[in-house]
Amino acid sequence: MADQDLTKAQWRRRALRAEKEVETLRRFREFDGRMARENAEVCARQAVALQEIEESLQAMRGDING
């Protein structure tokens, strides 16, 4: 069936389906963005923790080597 042969009801269903797909894609992007931010925060916290551990180890080596 060609596009020009569609009834108003068919066009409406097609439009509603397209709107639902757009909303689904928007939610996926929103979720991806949220996950990316959370991952960046975790990486930043881990980097700080690792730096603090390295600094503590250096301080202990200095105390041991005195």
N, C-alpha and C positions, 0 to 999 in steps of 0.2 A: 504494500500500500504506500503510495507516494505521500509526502508530507502534506501537500495541498488537499489530499482526500480525507484527512483526519477530521473527526467531528470535534465539537467544542469539548465534549466530555473527555475525549482521548487527549486533546491538547492539555486540558486541565490535569489529567492524570500524569501526563509526561512532565508538566511543569512541577507538580508536587513531588514527583520522583526525583527530578533534578534538584529541587530545593533540599530534599532530604539528603541527597548525595553531597551537596555543598556543605550542609551542616555536619555530616559525618567527617568530611575532610577537614573542616574547621576544628572539630574536636580532636582529631588526630594531630593536627599541627599544634594545638594548644597543649596536648599531652606531651608531645615531643619537646616543645619548648620548656615545659615544666621539668621534664626529666633532664634536659641539658643543663638547666640552672642548678638542679639538685646535684648532678654529677660534678659540676664546676665547684660547688660549695664543698662537697666531700673531698675533692682533690685538693682544694685550698687548705682544708683542715688537716688533711694528711701531710701536706707539705710543711705546714707549721709544726705539727707533731714531730715529724722527722727531723726538722731543723733543731727543735728543742732537745731531742734525743742525742743528736750529734754534738750539740753544745755541752750537754751533760757528760757525755763520754769524754770529750776533750778536757773538761774540768777534772774528771776523775783521773785521767791519764796524767794530768799535771800534778795532782795531789800524790799519786803513786810514785811518779818520777821525781817528785819534790824538789 
